[in-house]
Amino acid sequence: MSFVIYDLETSGLEPQWNVPLQSALIHTDAELKPLGELSLRCRLPAHIVPAPGALLTTGIRPEQLEQAPLSCCEMLGVIARALEAWAPATIIGYNTLRYDEEILRHAFFTHLLPPYATSLNGHRRADLLTMVRAVAMLEPGAITVPLGATGKPSFRLGDVCRANGIALSEDEA
């Protein structure tokens, strides 16, 4: 058994209009010992207009969009090959099933790569956000979920990490 833990930084929120600009993937064994790692950045495709909010959230500066080492197509190809090479694994991330997977699937489709690469070759998928919510509901004392500015529980990755003794700034999250 192995895991592929990943995250994407994108040009915006809508899968049909946006693409990944950065990706980080770590392949680990069952004890979470790293077996492989990718940290990739790509140039913004000419037909994509990035959302200003996405650039503020990710910290990607406009000049970085032109200076990245890979084209979007090249980066997606590297990701697709890694997912194939690292199979079978459990593909996991924080809010990946509702966001990153949709962005990645649409980008793979539009670049003629296997859109269901995270579901093929024996891969399984899991989402840490869903797991954190389940643990908070079923075993409330097992994890601390902080309250946000509105007084409601905050499940933002940085907030949950810091509330549970993991020093992770919002930028790092």
BELCORFEN-V260526 format. One record per backbone hydrogen bond with DSSP energy under -0.5 kcal/mol. NH is the residue of the N-H (numbers start at 1). CO is the residue of the C=O. If there is no record, write none. Layout:
# BELCORFEN-V260526
NH,CO
NH,CO
This chain:
# BELCORFEN-V260526
3,28
4,90
5,26
6,4
6,92
7,24
9,22
11,19
15,13
17,14
18,14
21,9
22,9
23,40
24,7
25,38
26,5
27,36
28,3
28,26
29,33
30,1
32,29
35,27
36,27
38,25
40,23
42,21
43,70
44,65
48,45
50,48
51,11
54,51
55,51
56,52
57,53
58,54
59,55
60,55
64,61
65,61
65,62
66,62
66,63
67,63
68,64
70,41
75,71
76,72
77,73
78,74
79,75
80,76
81,77
82,78
83,79
84,80
85,81
86,82
87,84
90,2
91,89
91,124
92,4
92,90
93,126
95,93
99,95
100,95
101,96
103,99
104,100
105,101
106,102
107,103
108,104
109,105
110,106
111,107
111,108
112,109
113,108
115,113
117,114
119,116
120,116
123,120
124,89
126,91
128,93
131,127
132,128
133,129
134,130
135,131
136,132
137,133
138,134
139,135
142,139
143,139
143,140
145,143
146,144
148,152
151,148
154,146
155,153
160,156
161,157
162,158
163,159
164,160
164,161
165,162
166,161
167,165
168,166
173,169
